[in-house]
Amino acid sequence: MPTDVIDTSVLVRYLTRDDPRKAQAAQEFLATAAAHSLLLPDVAVAELTFVLSRVYRWPVPSVANAIRAVVNHRTIEVPGRELWLDVADDLDQGSGVVDAYLLRTAETAGIRRLVTFDEGIKPLATVECVSP
């Protein structure tokens, strides 16, 4: 059971190593934390993807792999873990993070339609995209 909520900034330092002192501290913290003791809410995973892709300009496959690494980390509990793993796969297939997240959220909830004006969203086999 989680005892702490972890902020995106710790994971950014851990993944990017752009600040060696903070990267080392993040690495040591994650290495010594108990299994599933850190809660990472969905909004923080979304923020992480944004920071890595837009601020650090990581390529999409690297962002997808970062999502997988974070949500599968032994110390981190992500409520939407399976959904985020699907989002990472969708990123590898050319979807945007938010589009993939919305479609996978609909799919998880058993909702068959995503209402959008965005004609560029690639629907899932289980979720169609419709205009209002």
N, C-alpha and C positions, 0 to 999 in steps of 0.2 A: 504494500500500500504506500502511495506517495507521502512523503513527509515535507517536501519542498516543491515549489513551482520554479522551473528554470527559465530564465530570460533568454531571448534570442541572442543577445550580445555575447553570452558565454559560448554558445554554439558557433557563432560567427568567428570568434577568436580561435576556437578549437579547430574549425574546419579550414580557415584561411591562413592561420599562422601569421597574420599581418603585424601582430604585436607580439614578439617572442615572449615577453614576460607574462602577458595575459594568456597567451596560448599555452604556456607551460602550466600556469595555474589552473586553467580550464581542463587540461589533460589530467593533471593530478587529481583534481576534484572528481572528474568522471571516473577515473580509475579506482578511486577509493569509495565512491558512493555505493550504497546497497542496491541490489537488484530492484528495479521498478520503484525506486524511492523518489524519482523526480518526475513531476507532472509537467508535460508540455502541451498546453491547449492548442486546439486547431488554429486559432488566430496566430499563434506564435510560429507554427509550421508555415503558414502562409507568409508571414513576415520574413521568415528565413529564406523562402524561395524568392521573394521579392528582392531582398538585400543581395543575395548571391547573384541573381540574374541581372538586376538593374544597376546596383551600386558597384559590385565587383566584376560584372560582365562575364560571369562564368558561362560557358557553353551549356546548352540545354541538357546534354547527357550527364554533365558533371553535377548540375542541379538535381536531376533525377536521382543520381547516385547518392547525393548528400541527403535527400529525403529518405532514401532507403536506409542509409547508415544511421541517421538520427532515430527514425521510428523503430529500428531493430536493435538499437543500443540497449544493452542489458540493464542499464540504470534508468532508462527513460520510459515513462508510461504516456502513450498518446491515445486519448480516448477513441479517435478515429483511425487507428493504426492501419487496418486493412484498407480503408478508403484511401489513405495517403499512399499506400503501396500501389493501388490501382492508378492513382493520379500520376505517380512516378512513371508507371508503364505508359500512360496516355501521353505524358510529356515526350517520352521517347518516340511516340508515334506522331508527334507534331501538334498536339493540342496545347493550348495555353493553360496555365495553372488554374485560373479562376474558372474557365470554361470546363475543364476536366473535373474540378471540385464540385461544381454545380451539377454536372451530369451524374457523377458518382454519388452525390448526396441524394439526388432523385432516385437513382437506382436502388440505393440502400434502403430508402424509405418506401420502396414499392410504387413510386410515382412514375408514370409512363411518359410524361411530357415536361419539357422545359420551355417556358414561355420567354421568348427573346426576339429582339429585332436584329440580333447579330446573325447575319447569314453565313458567316465564316465558321461557326461552331460545327464541328463534326459530331453528329449524333452517335449514340451507342446503339447496338442492336436492340437493347431493352428500353431505351429512352429516345423519343423523337423530339425534334425542335420545331416549335410552332410559333407563329406571330400572334400577337394579341388581336 
